[in-house]
Amino acid sequence: MKFAIKVLPKPEVLDTQGRAVAETFTRHGFDVKSCQVGRYIVLDVEGQNPEEAKANATAMVKKGLYNPLIENFEMEEIK
């Protein structure tokens, strides 16, 4: 099973990369209110039933793909 994981900074955390992107586009004449920069990860977990695969993918994300102090993550199954 494949899972897509989106990791973004928490809203209350200063996102310096997002701010730099927004400022760059603003200087180029685009109307950008805000921007967040994060990561998109695809995990392919094989040989397990769907519930076990999702639990293992969630455990992997929590072990090393995001920092719960400054980031949030969303995960969905993809085909």
LOTOR-73981 format. One record per residue (C-alpha): residue in one letter; x, y, z. Coordinates in steps of 0.1 Angstrom, whole numbers, plus 2048, in hexadecimal, padded with zeros to 3 digits. Example, Ala and Ser with C-alpha at 12.3 -4.5 7.8 and 13.67 -1.06 7.14 Angstrom:
REM residues 2
A87B7D384E;S8897F5847;
END
This chain:
REM residues 79
M800800800;K80C8237F9;F80784180F;A80C865808;I81987A825;K8188A0825;V82D8B1840;L8298D6846;P8348EE861;K81A8F587C;P808916877;E818925896;V83B91D88B;L84F936877;D854927854;T872939847;Q872926826;G84D92E820;R853952828;A870954810;V85B9457F4;A83E95C7FB;E85497B7FB;T8659717DB;F84496D7C9;T83798E7D8;R85699F7CA;H84E9917A8;G82B9A07A9;F8179837B5;D7FD9877D1;V80896D7EB;K7F896E80D;S80D95281B;C821933812;Q82A913824;V8478FD819;G8478D8824;R84D8B5818;Y83A89B804;I84387780B;V8368577FB;L83A83780F;D8348157FF;V82C7FC81A;E82A7D880D;G81D7B6819;Q8047C2834;N7DF7C5839;P7D27E9834;E7CE7F1859;E7F17E4862;A8017F6844;K7F181784F;A7FC812873;N82080A868;A821828850;T81483F86C;A82F831884;M84A838869;V83E85C865;K83F86188B;K86185088F;G874866876;L86187985B;Y853896870;N85A8AA88F;P83B8AB8A4;L8478CB8B6;I8478E0896;E8358CC87B;N8148BC873;F80E89F85B;E7F2892846;M7F286F837;E7DC85F81D;E7DB83F80A;I7E48427E5;K7E28297C8;
END
